[in-house]
Amino acid sequence: MSKKHVFNAGPCLLPQVAIDRTIEALKDFSGTGVSLISISHRTKEWDAVMDECRALWRELLHIPDTHEVVFLGGGASLQFLYVAMNYLEKTAAYLDTGVWAHKALKEAQGIGEAYAIASSKDKNYTYIPKGFEIPADLDYLHITTNNTIYGTEIHEDMDCPVPLIADMSSDIMSRPVDVSKYDLIYGGAQKNVGPAGVIFAIIRKDSLGKVSRYIPTMLDYRTHIDKLSMFNTPPVFAIFVMKETLKWIKSIGGVEAIYEINQRKARTLYDEIDRNSLFVGTAEKEDRSLMNVCFVMAPGKEDLQDEFFAFAKERGMVGIKGHRSVGGFRASLYNACSQEDVDALVACMQEFESLKK
Ligand SMILES: *Cc1c(COP(=O)(O)O)cnc(C)c1O
């Protein structure tokens, strides 16, 4: 089988070393003679995995003592409900930057009063709205830092006069984050830090307990902070792979180092999109995502799209089809995607251009 270059949007490419360690653990977890997926989670060997995973999160993102990190099931989509249950008392605002942001808002509207403070829907979410006023009496402002489907990203940790909550599903661990600016950061692991089946939530501890509603036990972040993410059976497989993925990030120099690599990868591909006469980018340049690069055929070249898909597939490119709501192409350059993968895609685009000239 020839080498594949995987640009899937999620579940995503994971580092080979994490996959190899997981295969070993599936056969024999931590010298116990029992498979990872058959162990009891109430053992010291499993506690060690949880402790190491938490410690890696804290170290890699420099999480301050004010915050705790928990790992839960249910996907980022269930976090949309957690957010509203735990934080919405009177009114919350959501920055509407795409389908995920919109779904988060909709979930909150089922619980209380929530509205879109600004939206980029008018241009099919190809930019990040800016310059909107944030009322000082909001319970929180919810943002989606990276819009996986449209390839836009909020590149800086914003100063916010009200508690800030962020869905970082698709850019967590891709760049340094000032965790102290957020009351809550959450996301699904499957875009950048692990397989599907586990979410992370980084919670400012003193931000909880301020709403008057009854919160069901499983939906209450305090349950999971108190029980160190072990109130019920944790998704052991997904947490194990996540832990190995974080170890890999640490081994190559941490989030700061990976940010450098990610910037270079994205620059390589965007430069080619801007240079190549057959393709154009879809996102506003200043808001372009480092993680999900979206592009389409240039005007007048649309009929070459299927041909390019086939051409790229023959050369080992996997997962470059754009989301159906945007069309065209999307290459996801998550952490485990290498410069070599990006170079291969760029070479493929250049070769295709030269054939069509
Ligand atoms: C994929 C994605 C989600 C949904 O994640 P699930 O784990 O499938 O529920 C939410 N937000 C963003 C930004 C995403 O990219």
The ligand as an SDF file (V2000), in Angstrom:
LIG
                    3D

 15 15  0  0  0  0  0  0  0  0999 V2000
  -16.8010   18.3740   15.5430 C   0  0  0  0  0  0  0  0  0  0  0  0
  -17.1560   19.5580   16.3290 C   0  0  0  0  0  0  0  0  0  0  0  0
  -18.1750   19.5320   17.3020 C   0  0  0  0  0  0  0  0  0  0  0  0
  -19.0390   18.3080   17.5580 C   0  0  0  0  0  0  0  0  0  0  0  0
  -18.3180   17.3150   18.1640 O   0  0  0  0  0  0  0  0  0  0  0  0
  -18.9920   15.9210   18.5570 P   0  0  0  0  0  0  0  0  0  0  0  0
  -17.9780   15.3450   19.4830 O   0  0  0  0  0  0  0  0  0  0  0  0
  -19.1640   15.1450   17.3030 O   0  0  0  0  0  0  0  0  0  0  0  0
  -20.2920   16.1880   19.2260 O   0  0  0  0  0  0  0  0  0  0  0  0
  -18.4110   20.6720   18.0240 C   0  0  0  0  0  0  0  0  0  0  0  0
  -17.6970   21.7970   17.8190 N   0  0  0  0  0  0  0  0  0  0  0  0
  -16.7250   21.8620   16.8960 C   0  0  0  0  0  0  0  0  0  0  0  0
  -15.9640   23.1360   16.7270 C   0  0  0  0  0  0  0  0  0  0  0  0
  -16.4270   20.7480   16.1290 C   0  0  0  0  0  0  0  0  0  0  0  0
  -15.4530   20.8220   15.2020 O   0  0  0  0  0  0  0  0  0  0  0  0
  1  2  1  0
  2  3  1  0
  2 14  2  0
  3  4  1  0
  3 10  2  0
  4  5  1  0
  5  6  1  0
  6  7  2  0
  6  8  1  0
  6  9  1  0
 10 11  1  0
 11 12  2  0
 12 13  1  0
 12 14  1  0
 14 15  1  0
M  END
$$$$
